[in-house]
Structures are given as C-alpha cells and as structure tokens.
Amino acid sequence: MIISLNDIADAVAKLVGAAGVLIAGLGLRNTARVRQEDLRWRKATAAHDILDEIHDHPFASEAVTIIDCHLGGHTYDAPEKMAHCEGLTLDRAFEALRASGGGEPWARYVYRCFDWFFYYLDRIGYHRNKGFLETEDVAGPLAPYATLLSSNLEQIEQLLDEHHYSHVRGLLGAVHDANRSASSLSTA
C-alpha cells in the first residue's frame, strides 16, 4: 500500500483538529472553574459587606452591643446622647420590643436599634434565599446572635411581623444549624 502525500496531510490535519478540540475543551473547563471561583468570591464579599453595614449603622450596631453585653454577663449603657438608657438588661430590651417602640425614650431607642438590626438580618436572609450569598459566610459572625435570638423568638416575633421581616426566622435557623453542624465536625 502506498501512502500518498494527501493521506499524510489528511492524517496530520485530523490530529491537529483533535488536539485543537482537546485544548478548547480544557480551556472551557478552566474558564468555568475560574468563573465559579469568582462567583464564590463575590458571594463572600456580599456577605462581608452586609455584615459591615450592620456594624457601621449607628442603631443596628447598638443592638449588637446590647446582645454582646448580655452574652458578656453585664448590662448595657447607651451612648451619652441617650442618657435614659442605662443598666439595660436583655429582658428589658425584649420588653421594649414587645411594646412596639412605645413608652419611655429608652424603649423607643432600643426598639429602633433592634428594628435596624433585624432589617439587616432580613436583607442577609433575602440574599441567602436568592443564592447571592452562602450561609457559611455569615454563620460564624452571626452565631452568638442566632443562638440567642432563636431561643427567644417569642420575644422578637411581634417586631418581625410588624415590619414584615420574613427572612429573619429562616436565617436564624440556618445560621444556628450551620454552626451546630460545623461544631460537630470539628469535634469529630
């Protein structure tokens, strides 16, 4: 059998074509991986940004401080501008939430602080439900708050319902569950 120059050229063209398809497939796979990593980074950044907003907001950050004081075993004293809010316990804060922001100036202040805090938690829950961020990106920082608030839902439900914060309960449960499973994995 005689191999012609056309046969050799045809075989080389087929090999080059196959190599081109292989290289293109590897390139597509690499591009998909990079895009997936970029999306993951964007989700983590979105979670970080919303958590930063909580700490940057003058009222939401005070709700965090009220809870931190309770977790630390001491009472909360508001900044100087809110002089009527001294020696606040978490039970008194829950009292203010049940009063829907009415009554004494300190109760209105506490209600406003928690209203803003739950507003941000609701946004986090919404973004989580839409797939814009992952629970694991907020579970660590929100863990102590989720644990405390999940065990006191009856104290905050009125505020959540009044303001239609429909994503907070689900977020608190998801964060609580994520931390429980993460801690069981670390002890295993």
Secondary structure by P-SEA (a helix, b strand, c coil): ccccaaaaaaaaaaaaaaaaaaaaaaaaaaaaaaaaaaaaaaaaaaaaaaaaaaaacaaaaaaaaaaaaaaacbbbbccccccccccccaaaaaaaaaacccccaaaaaaaaaaaaaaaaaaaaaaaaaacccccccccccaaaaaaaaaacccccaaaaaaacccaaaaaaaaaaaaaaaaaaaaac
